[in-house]
Amino acid sequence: MKIKPLALLTLSLSGFASLGAFAAAPNTDLNLMPYPQEVVLNQGVLKVDANFSIALTGFQSPRLQATAQRLAERIELQTGLFLKQPMTRDSKTASLIINVKEGPASTYPQVKEDESYSLIVKNQQAMITANSPYGAIHAIETLLQLVTNDNQGASIPALTIKDEPRFKWRGVLLDTARHWVEIDTIKRQLDGIASAKLNVFHWHLTDDQAWRVEVKSYPKLTDVASDGKFYSQEEIKEVVAYATNLGIRVIPEIDVPGHASAIAVAYPELMSAPGPYQEEINWGVHKPLLDPSNADVYTFVDKVVAEMAALFPDEYLHIGGDEVDPTQWNESKKIKQYMEKNSLADDKALHAFFNQKVETILAKHDRKMIGWDEVYHPDLPKSIVIQSWQGQDALGDAVKDGFQGILSTGFYVDQPMDTSFHYRNEILPQPLTVDDQLHKGETFETWSFDMPRKRGSNVQGSFTLITDVKGVQRGFIDFKGKARRGVQDIQLEKGVTSFWLDTWMGHTSPRFETQGNKLTGYTRAGNGQYVMTGEKIASSAQKGTAIPDNRKPNSVPSEQADRILGGEITLWAENIKDDLVDLRLWPRSYAIAERLWSDVSLTDETSMYKRLDAMDNWSTVSVGLQQQWQEHKGFLRLSNGQDVRPLQVLAQAVEQAQYYHRHHEKSAAGNYHKFEPLNRFADALPVESNQARRLKLLVDTWTEDKSNTEAKVEMQTMFKLWVDNTPAALKLVDANYLLTEIKPVVESTDKIAKLGLELIDYIESGKTYPAAKVKQAKQIIFAAQQFQDELVVRAAYPVEKLLNAAY
């Protein structure tokens, strides 16, 4: 990739430092995502007007004809023009030539298709060249992202692009089992998937709560276990055909032997414990398991796979295989006898034995198995693919043992997260990033920690901070049951030590004080907090103690890296329904798509966010995605016929609780089930607030350089807007029962904004903020950072930095 290592994009405020300092940014300011491997920007533009036309040369097919026609329609959408003759056979006069060198081996896309392309735009004509239709499809998306409307009209910049994906497997999992999703919504997501140059639609069709695909040999699956909402086989074929035309593979996921409560309702005789079973409405991991000792279970699997193979032409079929609660197996005398007969030592061996039989059935129908981490077992054939939700270490284990793998950890978009977290998530397992050995003259301290959660076990472990002979600190953390990870930006400010790293909980930042051998504080996971306590368990000053041992991260040798096929964005549906899918997937999936497509060195977050904002608008206009409308519609419902502006302004300072904090809040309140309404203010919000992120940048900039008047004025303007918004927001809260619970959020936002204004005045005056006010300010900030109706006042975090700068 032709990249200037420090080519940082200019922000609207002069003199601002980049958030992604020392990270490689694109070599142009073009709003492309994913950014191509090579871009050379030339002088001039290709004019786009009513005479713009497209010619196809080389290999041609109905799919390419339809793709070209759709290109013309989207140019009209983006420019407002009516093209007089969009398709032409005269390549000499055409505005755009699409030259596909040869047709694919199959009309259905395969794993290792050639997706490369080149795009050359000159002042009079543009040329797309691709070895296959799939490269041409990707090139068209790049071309459409280049179309701009300025004071000279619509045009495409003159340039040369050479491009191909980094990974062959770039997917999106959509869970339509937990909550129903309409066919039209699925098709719209497929349009989005294609626009992001993703190429796999992983369709999660069955789970504990429902079975969503018609199986003619087992009709009760949809008769009694689907809520009356399922996809007929004709509808499945329709979706597969739609995806195929976009160059997207469709992989069904049929969960066995666990996540099988829906099967249990329809066919209890197949389960490991006697029925009857009731419809499962609660989220979580449940006990019903298929009975591996029952021959009818394998007949069931065989017939289901046969029908799925007839509907889905992909060579892979996903069996789930995750989160198997072995209780039913361990309590069954019949199954225990079966285990003894087959020399199976425990439930894990039984699970592997079951998967071997299922794999044989899949092979009979010419299908290869994909499964989640729990499927991995050395006895299974190396043809299977392991999809990892447990992380790069688990993925590395499978790859080192000869299996192929794909990563989903870090790409879970059902979790509201900062997009930058997803963007930092490297697919290939990496070695430890810090020296964890103690050298001469260095000292260390190791602290244990414990963090209770409202759902699930406590997060526990230890961290070690090493101080070198120059007083510089480095460190690492050992979460219980996980490999060692390096930490970044160790700081001590106002008696509070902090550092950060990315974990399965998102951006994770412990902040704590120590007194003697005791530790107290909190860990910020995403935008939420876990109370943290701990104690010093080892140090240079404690005789007989040493830095603890732990396994290192599971890096993969370069010669094995090609076994990692790519990754998948994952959208589970506990907090998702049909009219929220776009709002959760887009636009951030473009950033994840860039991680899967573009060069690994492309990491500048400032550039990413700038281009992501452009993708948000482009995908709304050109692709037809509805994330902006779904957000606005949520505000319209909550405003109850009144002006939505107060809610829009409030949303600048507030975010829905990130990571799985919302799930945990619902669980603690007894509302963790499929009938819990998704109609809160939190549900209408995007995954992160651009304005809150902007405020952080302003605070970082101004606290470093008090002469930056532009930064100060913009902060003050933002805070004043939030204060002025309070009366109207409270009026809306009082007018709609759905908003009653966010009244404390409105009040906290008001306090935070007023505090921000006061702190700016104190800092600018050079006066020290009084101790009594510091105590009160800390209370205001702490309250705003707590969960309130599944919300957090995100603006409280940068205001906390203002406070630290004021005393």
C-alpha positions in Angstrom: 0.0 0.0 0.0 1.3 3.4 -0.8 1.0 5.1 2.6 2.8 8.0 4.2 3.4 6.7 7.7 2.4 10.0 9.3 -0.1 11.3 6.8 -2.5 12.6 9.4 -5.7 14.2 8.3 -6.3 17.9 9.2 -9.2 18.5 11.6 -11.5 21.5 11.5 -9.5 23.1 14.4 -6.0 24.1 13.4 -3.2 22.8 15.5 -5.1 19.7 16.9 -3.0 16.6 17.5 -4.2 13.4 16.0 -5.7 10.7 18.2 -3.8 8.2 16.0 -0.4 9.8 16.2 2.3 7.5 14.8 -0.4 5.4 13.1 -0.4 5.0 9.3 -3.2 6.9 7.6 -4.3 6.7 3.9 -2.1 8.6 1.5 -5.1 10.7 0.2 -8.0 12.5 1.7 -10.4 10.4 -0.4 -13.4 9.0 1.6 -12.9 5.4 0.7 -13.7 2.5 3.0 -12.2 0.0 3.0 -9.2 1.9 1.7 -7.6 0.3 -1.3 -4.2 -1.3 -1.3 -2.7 1.2 -3.7 -4.0 4.7 -4.6 -2.3 7.2 -6.8 -4.2 10.5 -7.1 -3.7 12.4 -10.4 -4.7 15.8 -11.8 -8.2 16.4 -13.1 -11.6 14.8 -12.9 -14.0 12.7 -14.9 -17.2 14.7 -15.3 -20.4 12.9 -14.3 -23.5 14.3 -16.1 -26.6 13.2 -17.9 -24.5 11.7 -20.7 -22.6 9.4 -18.4 -22.6 5.8 -19.9 -21.3 2.4 -19.1 -20.0 -0.3 -21.4 -19.2 -3.9 -20.6 -16.3 -5.7 -22.4 -14.8 -9.1 -22.0 -16.8 -11.7 -20.1 -20.5 -10.8 -19.8 -23.4 -12.3 -17.9 -26.9 -11.4 -16.7 -25.4 -10.7 -13.3 -22.9 -8.2 -14.7 -25.6 -6.6 -16.8 -27.7 -6.2 -13.6 -24.7 -4.9 -11.6 -24.0 -2.3 -14.3 -27.6 -1.2 -14.4 -27.6 -0.9 -10.6 -24.5 1.2 -10.8 -26.3 3.6 -13.1 -29.3 3.8 -10.8 -27.0 4.6 -7.8 -25.2 7.3 -9.7 -28.6 8.9 -10.2 -29.3 8.5 -6.5 -26.0 10.2 -5.6 -26.2 13.0 -8.1 -29.9 13.6 -8.7 -29.3 13.3 -12.4 -31.3 11.3 -15.0 -28.8 9.4 -17.2 -30.0 9.6 -20.8 -28.5 6.4 -22.0 -26.7 4.6 -19.1 -25.8 1.5 -21.0 -23.9 1.5 -24.3 -22.0 -1.0 -26.5 -19.6 1.6 -27.7 -16.6 1.3 -25.5 -14.9 4.2 -27.2 -17.5 6.8 -26.2 -18.5 5.2 -22.9 -17.7 7.2 -19.7 -16.9 3.9 -17.9 -15.7 0.6 -19.3 -16.0 -2.5 -17.1 -13.7 -5.2 -18.4 -14.0 -8.7 -16.8 -11.4 -11.0 -18.2 -13.1 -14.3 -17.6 -16.1 -15.8 -16.0 -16.1 -17.7 -12.7 -15.8 -21.5 -12.4 -19.2 -21.5 -10.7 -22.1 -19.0 -10.7 -22.1 -19.3 -6.9 -19.1 -17.6 -5.3 -16.4 -19.8 -3.7 -14.0 -19.2 -0.8 -10.9 -18.4 -2.9 -12.3 -16.3 -5.7 -10.0 -13.7 -7.3 -11.5 -10.5 -6.0 -8.7 -8.2 -7.3 -9.4 -5.2 -9.5 -7.9 -2.1 -10.9 -9.6 1.3 -11.5 -8.1 3.9 -13.7 -9.9 7.2 -14.0 -8.8 9.8 -16.6 -10.4 13.1 -17.6 -12.4 11.5 -20.4 -13.0 7.9 -19.4 -12.7 5.5 -16.5 -11.7 1.8 -16.8 -12.4 -1.1 -14.4 -10.4 -4.2 -15.0 -11.0 -7.4 -13.1 -10.1 -11.1 -13.5 -13.6 -12.1 -12.3 -17.0 -10.6 -11.8 -16.3 -10.4 -8.0 -13.5 -8.0 -8.5 -15.7 -5.9 -10.8 -18.4 -5.8 -8.1 -15.9 -4.4 -5.6 -14.5 -1.9 -8.1 -18.0 -0.5 -8.7 -18.4 0.2 -4.9 -15.1 2.0 -4.9 -16.1 4.1 -7.9 -19.4 5.0 -6.3 -17.6 6.2 -3.1 -15.5 8.5 -5.4 -18.5 10.3 -6.9 -18.6 13.8 -5.4 -20.9 16.8 -5.9 -19.2 20.2 -5.6 -19.6 23.7 -7.0 -18.4 22.5 -10.4 -20.9 19.6 -10.6 -20.6 15.9 -10.1 -17.3 14.2 -10.9 -14.8 11.4 -10.1 -11.2 12.3 -9.4 -8.5 11.1 -11.8 -6.6 8.3 -10.2 -5.2 4.8 -10.4 -6.2 2.1 -7.9 -4.9 -1.4 -7.6 -6.7 -3.4 -5.0 -7.3 -6.8 -3.5 -8.5 -8.1 -0.1 -6.1 -9.0 2.7 -8.4 -11.9 3.8 -10.7 -14.1 1.7 -13.4 -14.6 4.4 -15.1 -11.3 5.3 -18.5 -11.9 6.8 -21.5 -10.7 8.8 -23.4 -13.0 11.1 -27.1 -11.9 11.6 -29.1 -13.6 14.3 -32.7 -13.9 13.1 -33.6 -16.6 15.7 -33.8 -14.6 18.9 -35.8 -11.8 17.2 -37.5 -12.0 13.9 -36.0 -10.0 10.9 -37.9 -9.4 7.7 -36.7 -10.6 4.3 -36.6 -7.0 3.0 -34.4 -6.0 5.9 -32.1 -9.0 5.2 -31.8 -7.9 1.6 -31.0 -4.4 2.6 -28.2 -5.7 4.8 -26.9 -7.7 1.9 -26.7 -4.5 -0.1 -24.7 -3.0 2.8 -22.4 -6.1 3.0 -21.6 -5.8 -0.7 -21.0 -2.1 -0.4 -18.4 -2.7 2.3 -16.7 -5.4 0.1 -17.7 -8.1 2.6 -18.5 -11.5 1.0 -20.1 -13.8 3.5 -23.6 -13.7 5.0 -23.7 -16.1 8.0 -27.4 -16.7 8.7 -28.1 -17.7 12.3 -31.4 -19.5 11.8 -32.0 -21.5 14.9 -31.5 -21.0 18.7 -33.2 -21.7 22.0 -35.9 -19.2 21.4 -37.0 -20.1 17.8 -36.4 -22.3 14.8 -36.7 -20.0 11.7 -36.2 -22.2 8.6 -38.8 -24.5 7.1 -37.8 -28.2 7.2 -40.4 -30.3 5.4 -39.3 -33.5 7.0 -39.8 -32.1 10.5 -42.7 -29.7 10.2 -43.2 -29.2 13.9 -40.0 -27.2 14.1 -41.8 -24.3 12.5 -45.3 -25.2 13.5 -44.7 -25.0 17.3 -41.2 -23.6 17.7 -41.1 -20.4 15.6 -43.6 -17.9 17.1 -45.3 -18.4 13.7 -42.5 -16.5 12.0 -40.1 -18.5 9.8 -38.6 -18.4 6.4 -40.1 -20.7 3.8 -37.8 -22.7 1.6 -38.8 -20.4 -1.3 -37.9 -17.3 0.7 -34.5 -18.9 1.6 -33.8 -19.5 -2.1 -34.8 -15.9 -2.9 -32.3 -14.6 -0.3 -29.5 -16.9 -1.6 -30.1 -15.8 -5.2 -30.1 -12.1 -4.1 -26.8 -12.6 -2.2 -25.3 -14.6 -5.1 -25.9 -11.7 -7.5 -24.0 -9.5 -5.1 -21.0 -11.9 -4.9 -21.9 -12.9 -1.3 -21.8 -16.5 0.0 -24.7 -17.5 2.4 -23.8 -19.9 5.2 -26.6 -21.3 7.4 -26.1 -22.0 11.1 -28.2 -24.8 12.5 -27.3 -25.2 16.2 -26.5 -28.7 17.6 -26.3 -30.2 20.1 -26.9 -27.2 22.4 -28.9 -24.0 21.9 -31.6 -26.6 21.2 -34.6 -25.5 23.3 -36.7 -24.9 20.1 -36.0 -28.5 18.9 -37.0 -29.7 22.4 -40.4 -28.0 22.2 -41.1 -29.6 18.8 -39.4 -33.0 19.2 -38.8 -33.7 22.9 -38.0 -37.3 22.2 -34.7 -36.2 20.6 -33.4 -34.6 23.8 -31.2 -36.0 26.6 -33.9 -35.5 29.3 -37.6 -36.3 29.0 -40.1 -33.6 28.1 -42.4 -31.9 27.7 -40.5 -28.7 27.2 -41.9 -25.1 27.2 -41.1 -22.3 24.8 -37.8 -20.6 26.0 -38.3 -16.9 26.3 -35.2 -16.1 28.5 -31.8 -15.3 27.0 -28.7 -17.1 28.1 -27.4 -20.7 28.1 -30.0 -23.4 28.6 -29.9 -27.1 29.5 -31.7 -28.9 26.6 -29.2 -31.0 24.6 -29.7 -33.5 21.8 -29.1 -37.1 22.9 -25.9 -38.4 21.3 -26.9 -42.0 22.2 -30.2 -41.8 20.3 -29.9 -43.0 16.7 -33.0 -40.9 15.8 -30.9 -37.8 16.5 -28.5 -38.6 13.7 -31.5 -39.3 11.4 -32.8 -35.8 12.3 -29.4 -34.2 11.6 -29.1 -36.1 8.3 -32.5 -35.0 7.1 -32.1 -31.4 8.2 -28.7 -31.2 6.5 -30.1 -32.7 3.3 -32.7 -30.0 3.1 -30.2 -27.3 4.0 -27.8 -28.5 1.4 -30.5 -28.3 -1.2 -31.2 -24.6 -0.2 -27.7 -23.3 0.5 -25.1 -24.2 -2.2 -22.2 -23.1 -0.1 -19.6 -25.8 0.7 -19.8 -24.9 4.4 -22.5 -25.4 6.9 -22.3 -24.1 10.5 -23.4 -26.4 13.3 -22.9 -23.9 16.2 -21.6 -26.3 18.8 -21.0 -23.7 21.5 -22.1 -23.2 25.1 -23.0 -26.8 25.8 -24.3 -27.2 29.3 -23.5 -30.9 30.0 -26.1 -31.3 32.9 -28.5 -33.4 30.9 -25.7 -35.7 29.7 -24.2 -36.1 33.1 -27.5 -36.9 34.7 -28.6 -39.5 32.1 -27.9 -43.2 32.9 -28.5 -44.1 29.3 -26.0 -41.6 28.1 -23.4 -42.6 30.7 -23.7 -46.2 29.5 -23.2 -44.9 25.9 -20.1 -43.1 27.0 -18.7 -46.2 28.7 -19.4 -48.3 25.6 -17.5 -45.9 23.4 -14.7 -45.2 25.9 -15.6 -41.5 26.3 -14.0 -40.1 29.4 -16.1 -37.0 30.0 -18.7 -34.7 28.4 -16.1 -33.0 26.3 -15.1 -36.3 24.7 -18.8 -37.0 24.2 -19.3 -33.7 22.5 -16.3 -34.4 20.2 -17.7 -37.9 19.4 -21.1 -36.3 18.5 -19.4 -33.8 16.3 -17.5 -36.5 14.5 -20.7 -38.2 13.6 -22.3 -34.9 12.5 -19.2 -34.2 10.4 -19.6 -37.5 8.6 -23.2 -36.6 7.9 -22.1 -33.3 6.5 -19.5 -34.9 4.3 -22.2 -37.3 3.0 -24.0 -34.2 1.7 -20.8 -32.7 0.3 -20.6 -30.1 3.1 -17.7 -29.0 5.3 -18.3 -28.1 9.0 -17.9 -24.8 10.7 -18.3 -24.5 14.4 -17.5 -22.2 17.3 -14.5 -22.7 19.5 -16.0 -25.5 21.5 -16.1 -27.7 18.4 -12.3 -27.7 18.2 -10.9 -31.2 19.0 -7.8 -32.9 17.7 -9.8 -35.9 16.6 -11.9 -34.0 14.0 -10.7 -33.7 10.4 -8.6 -30.7 9.5 -11.2 -29.7 6.8 -13.4 -28.0 9.4 -13.3 -24.3 10.2 -13.2 -23.0 13.8 -15.0 -19.7 14.3 -13.6 -18.0 17.5 -15.7 -16.0 19.9 -13.1 -16.8 22.7 -10.3 -14.8 21.2 -7.1 -14.9 19.3 -5.5 -17.3 21.8 -8.2 -19.9 21.1 -7.9 -19.2 17.4 -4.2 -19.7 17.6 -4.5 -23.1 19.3 -6.8 -24.3 16.5 -4.5 -23.0 13.8 -1.4 -24.4 15.3 -3.1 -27.8 15.4 -3.7 -27.6 11.6 -7.3 -26.3 11.5 -8.5 -23.2 9.6 -10.1 -20.5 11.5 -12.0 -17.2 11.4 -12.2 -14.5 14.1 -15.3 -12.9 15.6 -13.9 -11.8 18.9 -13.6 -8.0 18.9 -16.2 -7.7 16.1 -19.3 -8.3 18.2 -21.5 -5.4 17.0 -24.4 -6.4 19.3 -22.2 -4.8 21.9 -22.2 -1.0 21.6 -18.6 -0.1 21.4 -16.4 2.7 20.2 -15.6 1.9 16.5 -12.0 2.5 17.3 -12.0 -0.6 19.5 -13.1 -2.8 16.5 -10.6 -1.0 14.3 -7.7 -1.9 16.6 -8.7 -5.5 16.6 -6.0 -7.4 14.6 -7.1 -10.7 13.2 -3.8 -12.6 13.4 -2.8 -13.5 17.0 0.0 -11.3 18.2 2.9 -11.9 20.6 3.2 -10.2 24.0 3.8 -6.5 23.4 5.8 -5.8 26.5 8.9 -7.1 28.1 7.6 -9.0 31.2 11.0 -9.9 32.6 12.6 -8.1 35.5 16.1 -6.7 34.7 18.9 -5.4 36.9 18.0 -2.3 38.8 14.3 -2.6 38.1 11.5 -2.9 40.7 8.0 -4.4 40.4 4.7 -4.6 42.1 2.0 -7.2 41.4 -1.6 -6.5 42.5 -4.5 -8.9 42.5 -7.9 -7.6 41.6 -11.6 -8.6 41.8 -14.5 -7.0 39.9 -18.0 -8.2 40.6 -20.5 -8.1 37.7 -24.3 -8.1 37.7 -24.4 -11.2 35.5 -21.7 -13.9 35.3 -18.7 -14.6 37.5 -16.4 -11.9 38.9 -13.6 -10.7 36.7 -10.4 -11.6 38.5 -6.7 -11.7 38.0 -3.5 -9.7 38.6 -1.5 -7.0 37.0 2.2 -6.2 37.3 3.9 -2.8 37.0 7.7 -2.7 36.4 9.7 0.4 36.9 13.0 0.6 35.1 16.2 2.4 36.2 15.0 5.7 34.6 11.7 5.6 36.4 9.7 4.6 33.3 7.0 2.1 33.9 5.8 -0.8 31.8 3.2 -3.5 32.7 1.0 -6.4 31.9 -2.2 -7.9 33.1 -3.1 -11.6 33.7 -6.9 -12.1 33.7 -7.9 -15.4 35.3 -7.9 -18.1 32.6 -6.5 -15.9 29.9 -3.0 -15.2 28.4 -0.9 -12.3 29.5 -1.5 -9.0 27.9 0.6 -5.8 27.8 -0.9 -2.5 29.1 -0.5 1.0 27.7 -0.2 4.6 29.0 0.6 3.9 32.6 -0.1 7.2 34.4 -0.2 8.5 38.0 -2.3 11.6 38.4 -3.8 13.1 41.6 -3.0 9.8 43.4 -4.8 7.7 40.8 -3.0 5.1 38.8 -4.4 4.2 35.4 -3.6 2.3 32.2 -5.5 0.7 29.4 -5.7 -2.2 27.0 -8.3 -3.8 24.7 -10.0 -6.9 26.1 -13.1 -8.9 25.4 -14.9 -6.2 27.4 -13.8 -3.5 24.9 -11.5 -0.6 25.8 -10.6 -1.5 29.4 -9.0 1.0 31.7 -8.4 0.3 35.4 -8.3 3.5 37.6 -7.3 2.9 41.2 -5.7 4.2 44.4 -3.5 2.3 46.8 -3.1 2.5 50.5 -0.6 0.2 52.0 -1.2 -3.2 50.4 -4.8 -2.5 49.5 -6.2 -1.3 46.2 -9.6 0.4 45.5 -11.0 1.9 42.4 -12.9 0.9 39.3 -12.2 -0.5 35.8 -13.8 1.2 32.9 -15.1 -1.3 30.4 -16.3 0.5 27.4 -18.1 3.5 28.8 -19.2 1.7 32.0 -17.5 0.8 35.3 -16.9 -2.2 37.5 -15.9 -1.6 41.1 -12.4 -3.0 41.7 -10.7 -4.1 44.9 -7.4 -5.9 45.4 -4.2 -6.2 47.3 -0.5 -6.3 46.6 0.6 -9.9 46.3 4.2 -9.6 45.2 6.8 -6.9 44.9 10.6 -6.2 45.0 10.1 -5.1 48.6 8.4 -8.4 49.6 10.9 -11.1 50.3 10.2 -14.5 48.7 7.9 -13.1 46.1 8.4 -12.8 42.3 6.6 -11.8 39.2 3.9 -14.5 38.6 4.1 -16.9 35.7 1.4 -17.0 33.1 1.1 -18.2 29.5 2.0 -15.8 26.7 -0.3 -14.8 23.9 -0.7 -17.4 21.2 1.0 -15.8 18.2 0.9 -17.8 14.9 4.0 -18.4 12.8 4.0 -16.7 9.4 3.9 -20.1 7.6 0.6 -20.9 9.4 -1.0 -17.5 9.0 -2.8 -18.5 5.8 -4.9 -20.9 7.9 -6.7 -17.9 9.3 -9.2 -17.2 6.6 -10.5 -13.9 7.9 -13.2 -12.8 10.3 -16.9 -12.1 10.8 -18.9 -9.2 12.2 -21.3 -10.7 14.6 -24.8 -9.3 15.4 -26.7 -11.3 18.1 -30.2 -10.3 18.6 -31.0 -10.1 22.3 -31.2 -6.3 22.0 -32.0 -6.2 18.3 -35.2 -6.2 16.4 -36.1 -5.7 12.8 -36.1 -1.9 12.9 -32.8 -1.6 14.8 -30.6 -3.8 12.6 -29.2 -1.0 10.4 -28.6 1.2 13.5 -26.4 -1.5 15.1 -24.6 -2.7 12.0 -23.9 0.5 10.2 -21.8 2.6 9.6 -19.2 0.9 11.9 -19.1 -2.3 9.9 -17.3 -0.3 7.2 -14.4 0.2 9.7 -14.4 -3.6 10.5 -14.5 -4.3 6.8 -11.4 -2.2 6.4 -9.6 -4.3 9.0 -10.5 -7.4 7.0 -9.7 -5.9 3.5 -7.0 -3.3 3.8 -3.3 -3.4 4.7 -2.6 -4.2 8.3 -0.5 -0.9 8.6 -3.6 1.2 8.1 -4.4 2.1 11.7 -4.9 5.9 12.1 -8.2 6.4 14.0 -8.6 10.0 13.1 -8.7 9.1 9.5 -11.0 6.2 10.2 -13.6 8.3 11.9 -13.4 11.0 9.3 -14.1 8.5 6.5 -16.6 6.6 8.6 -18.7 9.8 8.9 -18.7 10.0 5.1 -19.7 6.4 4.8 -22.6 7.0 7.1 -24.0 9.6 4.7 -23.0 7.7 1.5 -24.5 4.4 2.6 -27.8 6.2 3.4 -28.0 7.8 0.0 -26.4 5.3 -2.3 -26.9 1.9 -0.7 -30.2 2.6 1.0 -29.2 1.7 4.5 -31.5 3.0 7.2 -29.3 3.7 10.3 -30.1 7.4 10.2 -33.8 6.9 9.8 -34.0 4.2 12.5 -32.3 6.6 15.0 -34.7 9.5 13.9 -37.7 7.2 14.1 -36.8 6.2 17.6 -36.7 9.9 18.6 -40.0 10.6 16.9 -41.7 7.8 18.9 -40.2 9.1 22.1 -41.0 12.7 21.4 -44.7 11.9 21.2 -45.5 14.3 18.4 -43.3 17.1 19.9 -40.0 18.5 18.6 -37.3 15.8 18.6 -34.5 18.4 18.9 -34.2 18.1 22.7 -33.6 14.3 22.4 -31.1 14.8 19.6 -29.1 17.3 21.7 -29.2 15.1 24.7 -27.9 12.3 22.6 -24.7 14.3 22.0 -23.6 13.9 25.6 -25.1 10.4 26.3 -24.5 6.9 25.1 -26.1 3.6 25.6 -24.1 1.4 28.0 -21.4 -0.4 26.1 -20.0 -3.9 26.2 -22.7 -6.2 27.6 -23.6 -3.8 30.4 -27.2 -3.4 29.0 -27.6 -7.2 29.1 -26.4 -7.3 32.6 -28.7 -4.5 33.7 -31.7 -6.3 32.2 -30.6 -9.5 33.9 -30.3 -7.9 37.3 -33.8 -6.3 36.8 -35.3 -9.6 35.8 -35.9 -8.4 32.2 -33.5 -10.6 30.3 -36.0 -12.2 27.9 -37.4 -11.7 24.5 -40.6 -9.9 25.6 -38.6 -7.0 27.1 -39.5 -4.0 24.9 -36.7 -2.4 22.9 -38.2 1.1 23.1 -35.9 3.0 25.5 -34.0 6.1 24.7 -31.0 3.8 24.7 -32.4 1.8 21.9 -32.7 4.8 19.6 -29.1 5.8 20.1 -26.2 4.9 17.8 -23.4 2.9 19.3 -21.3 6.0 20.2 -21.6 9.7 20.3 -19.6 11.6 17.8 -20.0 14.8 19.9 -18.7 13.1 23.1 -15.7 11.8 21.1 -15.2 15.4 19.8 -15.4 16.8 23.3 -12.6 14.4 24.4 -10.4 15.6 21.6 -11.1 19.3 22.5 -10.3 18.7 26.1 -7.1 16.8 25.3 -6.1 19.6 22.9 -6.9 22.6 25.2 -5.4 21.1 28.4 -2.2 20.7 26.5 -2.3 24.2 24.9 -4.4 26.8 26.7 -3.8 29.3 23.9 -6.0 27.3 21.5 -9.0 29.6 21.7 -10.9 27.7 19.0 -10.9 24.5 21.2 -12.0 26.5 24.2 -14.8 28.2 22.4 -16.1 25.0 20.8 -16.2 23.3 24.2 -18.1 26.3 25.7 -20.5 26.3 22.9 -21.2 22.6 23.3 -21.7 22.9 27.1 -24.0 25.9 26.7 -26.1 24.0 24.2 -26.6 21.1 26.6 -27.5 23.5 29.5 -29.9 25.4 27.4 -31.5 22.1 26.2 -32.4 21.0 29.7 -35.8 22.6 30.2 -37.1 21.3 26.8 -35.7 17.8 27.5 -37.3 17.7 30.9 -40.6 18.8 29.4 -40.4 15.8 26.9 -39.5 13.5 29.8 -42.7 14.5 31.7 -44.8 14.0 28.6 -44.0 10.4 27.8 -43.8 7.4 30.1 -41.1 5.8 28.0 -38.8 8.7 29.0 -39.6 8.8 32.7 -36.5 6.8 33.7 -34.1 9.1 31.9 -34.9 12.1 34.0 -31.7 11.5 36.1 -29.8 11.4 32.9 -31.1 14.8 31.7 -30.2 16.2 35.1 -26.8 14.7 35.2 -26.0 16.0 31.7 -27.1 19.5 32.8 -24.8 19.3 35.9 -21.9 18.0 33.8 -22.2 20.8 31.3 -22.4 23.5 33.9 -19.4 21.9 35.6 -17.5 22.0 32.3 -18.2 25.7 31.9 -17.1 26.4 35.4 -13.9 24.4 35.1 -12.9 26.2 31.9 -13.3 29.5 33.6 -11.1 28.4 36.5 -8.4 26.9 34.3 -8.3 30.0 32.1 -8.1 32.3 35.1 -5.1 30.4 36.6 -6.9 29.9 39.9 -6.9 26.6 41.7 -10.2 24.9 41.9 -11.2 24.9 45.7 -11.0 21.6 47.6 -14.7 21.8 48.6 -15.7 22.2 45.0 -13.4 19.4 43.9 -15.2 17.0 46.2 -18.6 18.1 44.9 -17.4 17.9 41.3 -16.2 14.4 41.8 -19.6 13.4 43.1 -21.3 14.9 40.0 -18.9 13.1 37.7 -19.2 9.8 39.4 -23.0 9.9 39.4 -23.0 10.8 35.6 -20.7 7.8 34.9 -23.1 5.3 36.5 -25.7 3.4 34.6 -29.1 5.1 34.5 -31.8 3.3 32.4 -29.0 1.6 30.5 -27.4 4.9 29.7 -24.1 6.7 30.6 -23.3 10.4 30.3 -20.2 9.9 28.2 -19.3 13.6 28.4 -18.5 13.0 32.1 -15.2 11.4 31.2 -13.6 14.4 29.4 -15.1 16.7 32.0 -13.2 14.6 34.6 -10.0 15.4 32.8 -10.9 19.1 32.9 -11.4 18.7 36.7 -7.9 17.1 37.1 -6.4 20.1 35.2 -8.2 22.6 37.5 -6.6 21.6 40.8 
